[in-house]
Amino acid sequence: MAAPVKVYGPTLSTAVSRVLACLIEKDVDFQLIPINMSKGEHKKPDFIKMQPFGQVPAFQDESISLFESRAICRYICDKYADKGNKELYGTNPLAKASIDQWLEAEGQSFNPPSGALVFQLAFAPRMKIPQDEGLIKQNQEKLGKVLDVYEKRLGESRFLAGDEFSLADLSHLPNTQYLVAGTDRGELFTSRKNVGRWWSEISSRESWKKVVQMQKSG
Amino acid sequence: MALKLHGSAMSTSTSLVIICLHEKEVDFELVPVDLFAGEQKQPHFLAKNPFGQVPVLEDGDLTLFESRAISAYIAEKFKETGYDLLRHQNLQEAALVKVWMEVESQQFHPAIAPIVYQFYVVPLKGVSPDQAIIDDNLEKLGKVLDIYEARLSSTKYLAGDFYSLADLHHLPYTCYLMKTTAASVINERPHVKAWWEDISCRPVSKKAAEGMTFGEKCTLKIKALLL
């Protein structure tokens, strides 16, 4: 019988890979249904019914239909609290609050500049879109300032929200993977001692290695 | 021991938390942070939030930043009192609240924030608002609100037929937008307009709006500082 959990989208999408990493950490079976974005499948009516903004991923768990990768991850952690990595979203309210805090920092402060750089440096060349040097410089500076805050934090704490790997760290994996492994700007991370140590640790997790493998073979 | 919220009632992010606290009927102390004097960038504040932004919540030993994380924490901790903002007893409804909270965070906020910044913050530096930035972001916001319009023609509120934290998160920035000529982006869309009128007329929303005076009383004070 097919798994009730379905993820719609290409593995190369940062938001899709965020959800895949979470599902694998939580040991939740799922079906990945590819969406061919170069053919505009994400703008077709059937897809828009699931994701009105025409973006990937879309997600279904039996009769529940969701979108927005961070909301999907939180839902997976709440519904499957007893499966897989039980610490991923904290096992008590204080731990969960700290994880939410850093998940918000990722979404509000880390994602905009890192996402812009991923687009400019990794995707634009593939899509034959000219790169915008001004935007690259601006976002590199912004990202540098955010990583300075992370450098200090990760000198005090093994992971962002505390001593355990959490959804907050996981949420950083997709953009950072592209920047470190797919562009020449990886030193933004690797030149910062604590950030470099943290990146090395979180990217070596089995769940992330599986996602990277899926991206390579997808 | 009462909760302490460090911030400013006129700040959108602080206001978001204030509204949540009031909806949950939770007592708290607002500890003012002087944004115009740059207090949020001083070492004693950076020790609470290394990003140097308001608000920060202190609840006993817990110190929390990021307004959306704070509001989610409050709504969860006090789920048995006040208004049910998270729909915690229904897995499907709770999941949809999370979805539309992320929509505010990832789609709505990035488009509305630069518009409000141009209208309210830029003039304090003695510069005219950049119309190109306003127009560009109004176009983006318009596209997002077209999707809201479709959604709100089938449900009364964003996550369903119930007011939730997802709707609440839209209050502060939209409150400021509605005082500018950009209000048309809301008013032109009948379901969005009706939704806005409903959520902004809640007693708690109206009370918080009274504190959202950025650009009014302060303008003269700031201009004096800048001279």
Interface residues (C-beta under 8 A of the other chain):
Chain A: P52 F53 S63 I64 L66 F67 E68 R70 A71 R74 Y75 D78 K79 P93 L94 K96 A97 S98 D100 Q101 L103 E104 A105 G107 Q108 S109 P112 V149 K152 R153
Chain B: P50 F51 L62 L64 F65 E66 R68 A69 A72 Y73 E76 K77 L91 Q92 A94 A95 L96 K98 V99 M101 E102 V103 S105 Q106 Q107 P110 V144 I147 A150 R151
